[in-house]
Amino acid sequence: MSKWNNTSDGFPTTKIPVLVSDGTRIYAALAVWVEADECAGWLWEVMDFCQGPINDIGSYCCDDDYQFEYWMSLPEPPQEDPRYEES
């Protein structure tokens, strides 16, 4: 079972979808490391559910206003159920 991780303890692997929270709401997001103009740091790209599925990294928008305190790995997708296999 996944647990909530505090961002002060570290960030998830870059460009891997995770759940994030600001302490009130929960979103799907990606952590990205950005280096520009002599500064570097972590930014979050937040999922736009109108753009595609949660595992499509092209469905995320980056913004330095996103400030999340917690993140959690997504659960593994369910295994194929043999009851639903096509014959």
SULMO-V503857 format. One record per backbone hydrogen bond with DSSP energy under -1.0 kcal/mol. CO is the residue of the C=O (numbers start at 1). NH is the residue of the N-H. Records with the same first field share a line. If there is no record, write none. Layout:
# SULMO-V503857
CO = NH ; NH
This chain:
# SULMO-V503857
5 = 71
6 = 9
7 = 10
13 = 16
18 = 29
19 = 72
20 = 27
21 = 69 ; 70
25 = 22
27 = 20
28 = 47
29 = 18
30 = 45
31 = 15
32 = 43
34 = 41
36 = 39
39 = 36
41 = 34
43 = 32
44 = 63
45 = 30
46 = 61
48 = 51
53 = 56
56 = 59
59 = 48
61 = 46
63 = 66
69 = 7
70 = 21
71 = 5
72 = 19
81 = 84
82 = 85
